[in-house]
Amino acid sequence: MLPPEFLVRVQNFTEENKQLGYITKEEFIRDAIRFKLTMLSQEYEYIGIPKQRYDLLNEAAKEMNTLHSTAEDFIDTQIKDVLKKYRGWKQVKIGTKKKR
């Protein structure tokens, strides 16, 4: 049971954003619940990036012929690079402690 004004809002959203692929408001609501359960299960951490900045990063990645074809690829690569450096840093730190 959802408040009628909420259902109207969801209905309007799905009608105005058909490109997202939701045919019915029920389909959208099921998907939203799945997303929220995944988010709350602590399997993932979601970081808010203003859409305008995210879109501009996508545009830059494509137009500048970078190694990254999308904003998501760029962000993922940055995270992997930092974590690789962090693992190396930790190994050095552990080695320094053992020598003492």
N, C-alpha and C positions, 0 to 999 in steps of 0.2 A: 504494500500500500504506500503510494507516494502522493504528496500533495498535488492537486490538479495544476497549480501554477508551475510546479517543477516539471510535470509531464509536458505541459505546453512549451516550456522553454526547451526541453530536449527535442520535442517534435520540430520546433522551429529551427533548431540547430541542425538536425539531420536533413531537413528540407533545404536549408541554405548551404549545406556543405556536402552535397551528393558525391563530390569527388573523393570523399573519405571512404566511400563504399558502404555506408550504412543504409539499408533499405527501410528498416523500421526503427522506431524508437526503442523497442524491446531489444533489438540486436545491439544497439548502442549501449543500452543500460547493462546488458550482460557483459559486454566487452569492458565497460568502465569498472564493473565489479571485479572482473578478472585482473585488470590492471592494478586496482587498489589492493587486492589480496596479495599480488606479487610484490608490490611495493612494501606493504606492511610485513611481509614474511621475512624481511631483512636479507633477501637474496641479492637485492640491488639497492644502490643509493642513487637517487635522482637529483640532478643539479639543474637549477633553473638558469637558463641563458635567455636573455631577451631575444625574441624571434627575429627582430630586425638585425641584431648582431650575428645571430646564427646564420641567417640568410645571406648576409654580407660575407661571412667567412666561407660559405659554400661557393658564392660567386667568385671570391678571390682565389680559392683553390682551383676552380675550373679555368678561370681566365688567365691566371699567371703560370699555368702548366707546372704546378708544384708536384712534388712526389705524392701528394694527397689529392684524391679526386673529390673528396667531400669533407665537410666540417667534422662529421663523425670520425672519419678516418684520421684526420689531423689530430683530433682530441685523443683518440685511442692510441695513436703513435706516441704522442707526448707523454701520456701516462705510462706506457710501456718503457720508454726511454728513461724516465725518472725512476721507475721502480728497478730497472736494471742497474742504474747508477747507485741506488740506495742499497741493493744487495751487495755490490762491490764495496761500498762504504762500510757496511756492517761487517764484512769479512776483514777489512783492514782494522776496524775498531776492535773486533774480537782478537785478532792477531796481536795487536798492541797490548791488550790486557793480559794475554798469556805470557808475553815477554817480561812483564813486570815482576 
